[in-house]
Amino acid sequence: MLSKKAKEPESRPGTGPSPLEPVDQRHTCLVGPIVCIWVTTVAGILNTCWEVYAVKMAQDYGGWTIANSALFLSAMVFVAGAVNLLMGRLTSKSQVDQLGLLRASLLAGASAVLLLDYRLDSLAEQVAVFALGLTLLLSSINVARSFAMPLATKLVPLERKQRTGLWAMIGMSMGHGCGAILGSALTHAKFGYVALGFCLSAALSVAACQRKLKIDERAG
């Protein structure tokens, strides 16, 4: 006589949840996206900080008028933008975003050395060294930002892309605000060290977390 009780399906090996399966399989490491967001924040800080600082020092230290300060600011933005486009074309050949981000961050740190106070006697020499260092710094940090923003969204699953991109934009916007306040408070002797500190923090964080900057397979 057949039993009315339905037979329970036998569990096949390998089909059920295994106790050895890691619990945090769906957990995404946040170190990589945080590093990329920090690079975008540093770029926002430096892009606004130098504008406020340059105008203030041109008027207070150099005795320039508002018109001359504005012309100097416009010339610096134009030259930095042109160099940024050139560097962008050169770095666009890089197939690895992580390597391009690391190189641009290291170049920004090296460029910030030119912004230190070397106590040069001539005002023309001071302006020339400052303009050269600032041009290289802005170009390299903006190239690093162009690598960091899309890379941040590649390090997370598809459902977290929009949120990660939003946090990158928030970090850059907060950097602009903090940079304006910081630029108005810095002096001629401290600006170079502050810029160097921010650049080194970005470069060292990228270098130390290279293994965390891996493209997520679920990024789509």
Short mmCIF file of the C-alpha atoms (twelve columns), coordinates in Angstrom:
data_MODEL
# 
_entry.id   MODEL 
# 
loop_
_atom_site.group_PDB 
_atom_site.id 
_atom_site.type_symbol 
_atom_site.label_atom_id 
_atom_site.label_alt_id 
_atom_site.label_comp_id 
_atom_site.label_asym_id 
_atom_site.label_seq_id 
_atom_site.Cartn_x 
_atom_site.Cartn_y 
_atom_site.Cartn_z 
_atom_site.pdbx_PDB_model_num 
ATOM 1   C CA . MET A 1   0.000  0.000  0.000   1 
ATOM 2   C CA . LEU A 2   1.368  3.342  -1.043  1 
ATOM 3   C CA . SER A 3   1.998  5.876  1.667   1 
ATOM 4   C CA . LYS A 4   0.031  9.116  1.433   1 
ATOM 5   C CA . LYS A 5   2.888  11.132 2.815   1 
ATOM 6   C CA . ALA A 6   4.852  12.959 0.161   1 
ATOM 7   C CA . LYS A 7   8.459  12.105 0.113   1 
ATOM 8   C CA . GLU A 8   10.735 14.970 0.936   1 
ATOM 9   C CA . PRO A 9   13.228 15.761 -1.823  1 
ATOM 10  C CA . GLU A 10  16.662 14.550 -1.037  1 
ATOM 11  C CA . SER A 11  19.224 17.272 -0.710  1 
ATOM 12  C CA . ARG A 12  21.976 16.911 -3.210  1 
ATOM 13  C CA . PRO A 13  25.514 17.719 -2.186  1 
ATOM 14  C CA . GLY A 14  26.625 21.170 -3.236  1 
ATOM 15  C CA . THR A 15  23.112 22.557 -3.817  1 
ATOM 16  C CA . GLY A 16  22.301 23.753 -0.308  1 
ATOM 17  C CA . PRO A 17  24.006 26.447 1.716   1 
ATOM 18  C CA . SER A 18  27.395 25.324 2.839   1 
ATOM 19  C CA . PRO A 19  28.648 26.192 6.309   1 
ATOM 20  C CA . LEU A 20  32.021 26.913 4.771   1 
ATOM 21  C CA . GLU A 21  30.582 29.618 2.472   1 
ATOM 22  C CA . PRO A 22  31.686 33.099 3.622   1 
ATOM 23  C CA . VAL A 23  28.914 35.055 5.273   1 
ATOM 24  C CA . ASP A 24  30.020 38.376 3.763   1 
ATOM 25  C CA . GLN A 25  30.015 37.153 0.148   1 
ATOM 26  C CA . ARG A 26  27.777 40.035 -0.866  1 
ATOM 27  C CA . HIS A 27  29.722 42.550 1.150   1 
ATOM 28  C CA . THR A 28  31.748 44.954 -0.958  1 
ATOM 29  C CA . CYS A 29  34.975 46.395 0.394   1 
ATOM 30  C CA . LEU A 30  34.557 50.133 0.870   1 
ATOM 31  C CA . VAL A 31  38.254 50.964 1.040   1 
ATOM 32  C CA . GLY A 32  38.643 51.400 -2.721  1 
ATOM 33  C CA . PRO A 33  35.642 53.719 -3.210  1 
ATOM 34  C CA . ILE A 34  36.621 55.755 -0.142  1 
ATOM 35  C CA . VAL A 35  40.124 56.274 -1.560  1 
ATOM 36  C CA . CYS A 36  38.673 57.460 -4.875  1 
ATOM 37  C CA . ILE A 37  36.239 59.788 -3.097  1 
ATOM 38  C CA . TRP A 38  39.119 61.199 -1.054  1 
ATOM 39  C CA . VAL A 39  41.068 61.967 -4.239  1 
ATOM 40  C CA . THR A 40  38.076 63.867 -5.642  1 
ATOM 41  C CA . THR A 41  37.746 65.734 -2.337  1 
ATOM 42  C CA . VAL A 42  41.425 66.720 -2.399  1 
ATOM 43  C CA . ALA A 43  41.009 67.930 -5.976  1 
ATOM 44  C CA . GLY A 44  38.070 70.084 -4.913  1 
ATOM 45  C CA . ILE A 45  40.013 71.524 -1.978  1 
ATOM 46  C CA . LEU A 46  43.071 72.436 -4.037  1 
ATOM 47  C CA . ASN A 47  41.115 73.826 -6.999  1 
ATOM 48  C CA . THR A 48  39.343 76.379 -4.808  1 
ATOM 49  C CA . CYS A 49  42.082 76.944 -2.239  1 
ATOM 50  C CA . TRP A 50  44.632 78.227 -4.733  1 
ATOM 51  C CA . GLU A 51  42.157 80.657 -6.319  1 
ATOM 52  C CA . VAL A 52  41.346 82.360 -3.020  1 
ATOM 53  C CA . TYR A 53  44.957 82.224 -1.860  1 
ATOM 54  C CA . ALA A 54  46.398 83.599 -5.116  1 
ATOM 55  C CA . VAL A 55  44.088 86.617 -5.157  1 
ATOM 56  C CA . LYS A 56  44.726 87.354 -1.486  1 
ATOM 57  C CA . MET A 57  48.500 87.092 -1.755  1 
ATOM 58  C CA . ALA A 58  48.638 89.067 -5.007  1 
ATOM 59  C CA . GLN A 59  46.917 91.988 -3.316  1 
ATOM 60  C CA . ASP A 60  48.446 91.788 0.163   1 
ATOM 61  C CA . TYR A 61  51.951 90.503 -0.563  1 
ATOM 62  C CA . GLY A 62  52.561 91.680 -4.131  1 
ATOM 63  C CA . GLY A 63  50.568 94.900 -3.976  1 
ATOM 64  C CA . TRP A 64  48.638 94.060 -7.136  1 
ATOM 65  C CA . THR A 65  45.313 95.625 -8.006  1 
ATOM 66  C CA . ILE A 66  42.100 93.640 -8.338  1 
ATOM 67  C CA . ALA A 67  42.331 93.843 -12.134 1 
ATOM 68  C CA . ASN A 68  45.900 92.504 -12.204 1 
ATOM 69  C CA . SER A 69  44.998 89.736 -9.769  1 
ATOM 70  C CA . ALA A 70  42.043 88.742 -11.943 1 
ATOM 71  C CA . LEU A 71  44.249 88.670 -15.045 1 
ATOM 72  C CA . PHE A 72  46.803 86.482 -13.283 1 
ATOM 73  C CA . LEU A 73  44.033 84.160 -12.109 1 
ATOM 74  C CA . SER A 74  42.555 83.913 -15.603 1 
ATOM 75  C CA . ALA A 75  45.963 83.216 -17.148 1 
ATOM 76  C CA . MET A 76  46.655 80.467 -14.625 1 
ATOM 77  C CA . VAL A 77  43.293 78.813 -15.254 1 
ATOM 78  C CA . PHE A 78  43.842 78.959 -19.020 1 
ATOM 79  C CA . VAL A 79  47.356 77.500 -18.888 1 
ATOM 80  C CA . ALA A 80  46.387 74.825 -16.366 1 
ATOM 81  C CA . GLY A 81  43.404 73.863 -18.512 1 
ATOM 82  C CA . ALA A 82  45.570 73.547 -21.622 1 
ATOM 83  C CA . VAL A 83  48.150 71.419 -19.803 1 
ATOM 84  C CA . ASN A 84  45.331 69.355 -18.319 1 
ATOM 85  C CA . LEU A 85  43.990 68.587 -21.786 1 
ATOM 86  C CA . LEU A 86  47.471 67.586 -22.961 1 
ATOM 87  C CA . MET A 87  48.019 65.326 -19.966 1 
ATOM 88  C CA . GLY A 88  44.558 63.865 -20.441 1 
ATOM 89  C CA . ARG A 89  45.418 62.866 -23.995 1 
ATOM 90  C CA . LEU A 90  48.664 61.271 -22.865 1 
ATOM 91  C CA . THR A 91  47.067 59.358 -20.003 1 
ATOM 92  C CA . SER A 92  44.050 58.265 -22.057 1 
ATOM 93  C CA . LYS A 93  46.251 55.567 -23.596 1 
ATOM 94  C CA . SER A 94  46.555 53.920 -20.197 1 
ATOM 95  C CA . GLN A 95  44.406 50.789 -20.112 1 
ATOM 96  C CA . VAL A 96  44.505 50.556 -16.313 1 
ATOM 97  C CA . ASP A 97  42.683 53.263 -14.370 1 
ATOM 98  C CA . GLN A 98  44.442 52.316 -11.146 1 
ATOM 99  C CA . LEU A 99  47.871 52.905 -12.653 1 
ATOM 100 C CA . GLY A 100 46.826 56.232 -14.158 1 
ATOM 101 C CA . LEU A 101 45.384 57.343 -10.818 1 
ATOM 102 C CA . LEU A 102 48.600 56.416 -9.021  1 
ATOM 103 C CA . ARG A 103 50.848 58.220 -11.505 1 
ATOM 104 C CA . ALA A 104 48.741 61.389 -11.483 1 
ATOM 105 C CA . SER A 105 48.616 61.435 -7.670  1 
ATOM 106 C CA . LEU A 106 52.385 61.011 -7.386  1 
ATOM 107 C CA . LEU A 107 52.949 63.767 -9.946  1 
ATOM 108 C CA . ALA A 108 50.682 66.074 -7.953  1 
ATOM 109 C CA . GLY A 109 52.729 65.410 -4.824  1 
ATOM 110 C CA . ALA A 110 55.976 66.115 -6.677  1 
ATOM 111 C CA . SER A 111 54.549 69.327 -8.160  1 
ATOM 112 C CA . ALA A 112 53.524 70.608 -4.737  1 
ATOM 113 C CA . VAL A 113 57.206 70.772 -3.748  1 
ATOM 114 C CA . LEU A 114 57.572 73.812 -6.020  1 
ATOM 115 C CA . LEU A 115 54.966 75.660 -3.946  1 
ATOM 116 C CA . LEU A 116 57.113 75.691 -0.817  1 
ATOM 117 C CA . ASP A 117 58.533 78.973 0.400   1 
ATOM 118 C CA . TYR A 118 62.128 79.118 -0.863  1 
ATOM 119 C CA . ARG A 119 62.549 82.759 0.218   1 
ATOM 120 C CA . LEU A 120 63.598 83.986 -3.214  1 
ATOM 121 C CA . ASP A 121 64.699 87.605 -3.355  1 
ATOM 122 C CA . SER A 122 63.036 88.620 -6.609  1 
ATOM 123 C CA . LEU A 123 59.254 88.861 -6.828  1 
ATOM 124 C CA . ALA A 124 59.408 87.751 -10.461 1 
ATOM 125 C CA . GLU A 125 61.245 84.567 -9.472  1 
ATOM 126 C CA . GLN A 126 58.693 83.830 -6.770  1 
ATOM 127 C CA . VAL A 127 55.793 84.293 -9.179  1 
ATOM 128 C CA . ALA A 128 57.489 82.141 -11.846 1 
ATOM 129 C CA . VAL A 129 58.201 79.235 -9.483  1 
ATOM 130 C CA . PHE A 130 54.740 79.504 -7.945  1 
ATOM 131 C CA . ALA A 131 53.038 79.578 -11.360 1 
ATOM 132 C CA . LEU A 132 55.029 76.577 -12.614 1 
ATOM 133 C CA . GLY A 133 54.325 74.482 -9.546  1 
ATOM 134 C CA . LEU A 134 50.669 75.470 -9.479  1 
ATOM 135 C CA . THR A 135 50.173 74.649 -13.159 1 
ATOM 136 C CA . LEU A 136 51.658 71.176 -12.760 1 
ATOM 137 C CA . LEU A 137 49.758 70.616 -9.517  1 
ATOM 138 C CA . LEU A 138 46.353 71.586 -10.899 1 
ATOM 139 C CA . SER A 139 46.861 69.604 -14.089 1 
ATOM 140 C CA . SER A 140 47.944 66.425 -12.331 1 
ATOM 141 C CA . ILE A 141 45.352 66.544 -9.534  1 
ATOM 142 C CA . ASN A 142 42.555 67.118 -12.052 1 
ATOM 143 C CA . VAL A 143 43.789 64.182 -14.123 1 
ATOM 144 C CA . ALA A 144 43.761 62.114 -10.929 1 
ATOM 145 C CA . ARG A 145 40.193 63.238 -10.295 1 
ATOM 146 C CA . SER A 146 39.190 62.226 -13.828 1 
ATOM 147 C CA . PHE A 147 40.508 58.732 -13.077 1 
ATOM 148 C CA . ALA A 148 39.068 58.534 -9.555  1 
ATOM 149 C CA . MET A 149 35.455 59.486 -10.267 1 
ATOM 150 C CA . PRO A 150 34.673 56.757 -12.845 1 
ATOM 151 C CA . LEU A 151 36.865 54.243 -11.021 1 
ATOM 152 C CA . ALA A 152 34.843 54.667 -7.822  1 
ATOM 153 C CA . THR A 153 31.702 53.445 -9.590  1 
ATOM 154 C CA . LYS A 154 33.541 50.453 -11.044 1 
ATOM 155 C CA . LEU A 155 34.560 49.157 -7.627  1 
ATOM 156 C CA . VAL A 156 30.996 48.546 -6.424  1 
ATOM 157 C CA . PRO A 157 28.077 46.421 -7.660  1 
ATOM 158 C CA . LEU A 158 25.655 47.803 -10.199 1 
ATOM 159 C CA . GLU A 159 23.015 48.713 -7.618  1 
ATOM 160 C CA . ARG A 160 25.499 50.895 -5.712  1 
ATOM 161 C CA . LYS A 161 26.889 52.801 -8.676  1 
ATOM 162 C CA . GLN A 162 24.540 55.759 -8.411  1 
ATOM 163 C CA . ARG A 163 25.076 56.136 -4.676  1 
ATOM 164 C CA . THR A 164 28.854 55.953 -5.009  1 
ATOM 165 C CA . GLY A 165 28.873 58.540 -7.791  1 
ATOM 166 C CA . LEU A 166 26.703 60.795 -5.635  1 
ATOM 167 C CA . TRP A 167 29.141 60.531 -2.736  1 
ATOM 168 C CA . ALA A 168 32.013 61.394 -5.062  1 
ATOM 169 C CA . MET A 169 30.170 64.543 -6.154  1 
ATOM 170 C CA . ILE A 170 29.385 65.416 -2.531  1 
ATOM 171 C CA . GLY A 171 33.042 64.990 -1.594  1 
ATOM 172 C CA . MET A 172 34.167 67.266 -4.395  1 
ATOM 173 C CA . SER A 173 31.559 69.907 -3.478  1 
ATOM 174 C CA . MET A 174 32.556 69.819 0.181   1 
ATOM 175 C CA . GLY A 175 36.167 70.111 -0.925  1 
ATOM 176 C CA . HIS A 176 35.362 73.306 -2.816  1 
ATOM 177 C CA . GLY A 177 33.785 74.829 0.280   1 
ATOM 178 C CA . CYS A 178 36.607 73.794 2.602   1 
ATOM 179 C CA . GLY A 179 39.192 74.982 0.088   1 
ATOM 180 C CA . ALA A 180 37.704 78.473 -0.010  1 
ATOM 181 C CA . ILE A 181 37.871 78.771 3.774   1 
ATOM 182 C CA . LEU A 182 41.361 77.293 3.888   1 
ATOM 183 C CA . GLY A 183 42.694 79.546 1.134   1 
ATOM 184 C CA . SER A 184 41.594 82.680 2.957   1 
ATOM 185 C CA . ALA A 185 43.378 81.595 6.137   1 
ATOM 186 C CA . LEU A 186 46.717 80.383 4.733   1 
ATOM 187 C CA . THR A 187 49.863 82.470 4.638   1 
ATOM 188 C CA . HIS A 188 52.733 82.509 2.165   1 
ATOM 189 C CA . ALA A 189 54.831 80.237 4.368   1 
ATOM 190 C CA . LYS A 190 52.132 77.605 4.975   1 
ATOM 191 C CA . PHE A 191 50.362 77.250 1.630   1 
ATOM 192 C CA . GLY A 192 52.978 74.977 0.055   1 
ATOM 193 C CA . TYR A 193 53.105 72.636 3.038   1 
ATOM 194 C CA . VAL A 194 49.314 72.344 3.200   1 
ATOM 195 C CA . ALA A 195 49.083 71.609 -0.533  1 
ATOM 196 C CA . LEU A 196 51.922 69.097 -0.240  1 
ATOM 197 C CA . GLY A 197 50.189 67.400 2.683   1 
ATOM 198 C CA . PHE A 198 46.926 66.972 0.805   1 
ATOM 199 C CA . CYS A 199 48.698 65.663 -2.306  1 
ATOM 200 C CA . LEU A 200 50.786 63.200 -0.318  1 
ATOM 201 C CA . SER A 201 47.721 61.956 1.548   1 
ATOM 202 C CA . ALA A 202 46.003 61.246 -1.763  1 
ATOM 203 C CA . ALA A 203 49.082 59.651 -3.352  1 
ATOM 204 C CA . LEU A 204 49.933 57.491 -0.341  1 
ATOM 205 C CA . SER A 205 46.350 56.302 0.085   1 
ATOM 206 C CA . VAL A 206 46.210 55.287 -3.584  1 
ATOM 207 C CA . ALA A 207 49.602 53.557 -3.384  1 
ATOM 208 C CA . ALA A 208 48.772 51.730 -0.154  1 
ATOM 209 C CA . CYS A 209 45.361 50.530 -1.350  1 
ATOM 210 C CA . GLN A 210 46.245 49.351 -4.853  1 
ATOM 211 C CA . ARG A 211 45.005 45.847 -4.060  1 
ATOM 212 C CA . LYS A 212 41.644 47.262 -2.982  1 
ATOM 213 C CA . LEU A 213 41.185 49.117 -6.274  1 
ATOM 214 C CA . LYS A 214 39.898 46.087 -8.138  1 
ATOM 215 C CA . ILE A 215 37.029 46.243 -10.596 1 
ATOM 216 C CA . ASP A 216 33.930 44.557 -9.191  1 
ATOM 217 C CA . GLU A 217 32.634 41.771 -11.428 1 
ATOM 218 C CA . ARG A 218 29.060 42.836 -10.635 1 
ATOM 219 C CA . ALA A 219 29.657 46.425 -11.757 1 
ATOM 220 C CA . GLY A 220 28.140 45.664 -15.146 1 
# 
